[in-house]
Every structure is written in C-alpha cells, then in structure tokens.
C-alpha cells in the first residue's frame, strides 16, 4: 500500500495536499482536500475534506473527515 505520514511537515501550518489517489492507502497526520482509493485508512491527526473509497474505508476516531462520496460506509477505529 501507499503509506503517507505527515509528521515531518507537521510544523508547516499551511502544508496541505490537494489530492491523493491510490488503490491501497494508509495516511496519518496530513491535511488533504481529496482522497480517492479502493482501500483507504485515514489515521489520527488527518483532516480531510472529501473521501472517495470504492472497497473499504477505515477512519481513526480523532481524524476529521468532512464528506464521504460513494456507497462505502466508514468503519471507525482507535
């Protein structure tokens, strides 16, 4: 899977990714406008505007996700 961790840019207040697209994606500590993927895991510290997941969507309880697009229901974890 594609694994992204924003810990190295946490101090950059305006650090924001416009779009990430991957089949399998694990992301943590990033601010992202749109995520598109098949199997998506959004970890703690993420702030996401839109998520499009086609197979599975797991979201950490402390992550902020504003909008889900599609028929996949999110599963929350700690």
Secondary structure, 3 states (H helix, E strand, C coil): CEEEECHHHCCCCCCCEEEEEEEEEEEECCEEEEEEEEEEEECCCCEEEEEEEEEEEEEECCCEEEEEECCCCCEEEC
